[in-house]
Amino acid sequence: MPQSEKCQIVLIHGFPLDRRVWDACARSLSTQATCHALDLPGFGANNLTALTMADFAEYVAGYIHETIGGPTFVAGLSMGGYVVLELLAMRPELVRGVVLVDTKIVADNETQKTNRNRMIDAARSGPAAIVSEMLPNMTAPGMADRDPEGWQTLQTIMQTVTSKTMMASLAAMRDRQDHTQTIARTKVPVLAVVGALDAITPPACADQVLAANAAAQKIVISGAGHMAPLEAPQAVAAAISGWVDTVARK
């Protein structure tokens, strides 16, 4: 796509992370798109507060309205995918295309809600317990050896999230809507990207997107786990850019 026709892509991080997980991916995308990697309220450099998934979505909607001024592509990783789905349900006029990365469209079941409550209790004493529990499943096995710099970045980001933000975000994820019908009804193009070795939201979760929306597409990132944009940034960028180019030319 010519430089003058660069599209806009908003990139939303997962839990308990911040915009830095998109850095390498955004660099790869930058030749085609203007990337806006956001810190959600409570994360990274964003000192605002959000208590619900709708709060997160309203923040993103405000950013799109004020900074981009019209419908844009939005990509969400893990919890960021939940935010994208909420945005699509609330403010579809702001969304040109949706990329759901290592995430799912269904709500938590009762067992998962119970586990969220357990993690909320654990987070009261500080982030360390949540980081130590989540970290082993965040990437494909062996990332610490394959990419020690990326592994250290992931740990550093997770350790900077406060207990307050962790607790509020866990509750927001626990109480989020099921967005199967949001995906089923949307006329917006949808792409599901998933790490082949994602242990948290495996490729079967991406299959649920395809089952809900026959026009949706799925791309599996070989060798990556739940943090595909951090583990395989060039592959994720290629998947997104190829799809965005196709959508933008229609």
Sequence and secondary structure as in RCSB ss.txt:
>XXXX:A:sequence
MPQSEKCQIVLIHGFPLDRRVWDACARSLSTQATCHALDLPGFGANNLTALTMADFAEYVAGYIHETIGGPTFVA
GLSMGGYVVLELLAMRPELVRGVVLVDTKIVADNETQKTNRNRMIDAARSGPAAIVSEMLPNMTAPGMADRDPEG
WQTLQTIMQTVTSKTMMASLAAMRDRQDHTQTIARTKVPVLAVVGALDAITPPACADQVLAANAAAQKIVISGAG
HMAPLEAPQAVAAAISGWVDTVARK
>XXXX:A:secstr
  GGG EEEEEE  TT  GGGGHHHHHHHTTTEEEEEE  TTSTT      SHHHHHHHHHHHIIIII S EEEE
EETHHHHHHHHHHHH GGGEEEEEEES  SS   HHHHHHHHHHHHHHTT THHHHHHHHHHHS TTHHHH HHH
HHHHHHHHHTS HHHHHHHHHHHHT    HHHHHH  S EEEEEETT SSS HHHHHHHHHH TT EEEEETT  
TTHHHHSHHHHHHHHHHHHHHHHH 
